Amino acid sequence: MSVFADLVQHLADLLHPLFGATAAAAAIVLFTAFVRLLVHPLSRAAARGQKARTRLQPRIAELRKKHRDSPDKLQKAVLELHAEEKVSPLSGCLPGLLQLPAFFLLYHLFSNTTIGGRANELLGHELFAAPLGGRWADALGDGGAFGGAGLVYVGLFVVVAAVATFNFRRTKRMMAANPVLPTGDGASVPGAGAVGRLMPFMSFFTLFTVAVVPLAAALYVVTSSTWAAVERAALYR
């Protein structure tokens, strides 16, 4: 943790001539961009996998019809089909999972008052009037929603809401263009309806995350989700 703290501090020092008091916040944005670049090849692979899974839906529907009385044979047949077409069912999860360590590093770094037995100097950094180690509840108690720190969160919420709305509309369009096919005997896939109704709203859960984590971690989430929205729009077009 102390090594990561030193890295963020050195990066903030390098950016200080350009960003002044918000250099640490700029360092977090730059760090987030670096993480997103590292996982971009996996995001491209996930996009290819999603397109391949969409292409395989008619064949999977036939397998469901063929093995509707034998779930074990159906599972084996679907796995064999994915292996034959070199499609990983988990490829879409990898980009998000591999970013979790970076998020938790920032979360713990800006949640602890001491790092490596020393005072955590990063907690003294701010994004405009909001401390990077503070939370939305702290901002509400210090000036309210439209105080100096509160306005920083208002700005983040506006960005997250805009990204979530963009993702919502895009997901609805994709699901309308690529509906889940029935099993082959006319029956729908169990649970598909509930998943279909919930999926477009997933992006809005980011608002809750931003509200409860330290501002530094919230900045990571906002930057990463914005990057992901642009990236998916380019890769899935």
Sequence and secondary structure as in RCSB ss.txt:
>XXXX:A:sequence
MSVFADLVQHLADLLHPLFGATAAAAAIVLFTAFVRLLVHPLSRAAARGQKARTRLQPRIAELRKKHRDSPDKLQ
KAVLELHAEEKVSPLSGCLPGLLQLPAFFLLYHLFSNTTIGGRANELLGHELFAAPLGGRWADALGDGGAFGGAG
LVYVGLFVVVAAVATFNFRRTKRMMAANPVLPTGDGASVPGAGAVGRLMPFMSFFTLFTVAVVPLAAALYVVTSS
TWAAVERAALYR
>XXXX:A:secstr
 HHHHHHHHHHHHHHHHHHGGGHHHHHHHHHHHHHHHHHHHHHHHHHHHHHHHHHHHHHHHHHHHHTTT HHHHH
HHHHHHHHHTT  TTTTTHHHHHHHHHHHHHHHHTT SEETTEE GGGG EETTEETT  HHHHHHTT TTSHHH
HHHHHHHHHHHHHHHHHHHHHHHHHHHS     SSS   TTHHHHHHHGGGGGGGHHHHHHHS HHHHHHHHHHH
HHHHHHHHHH  
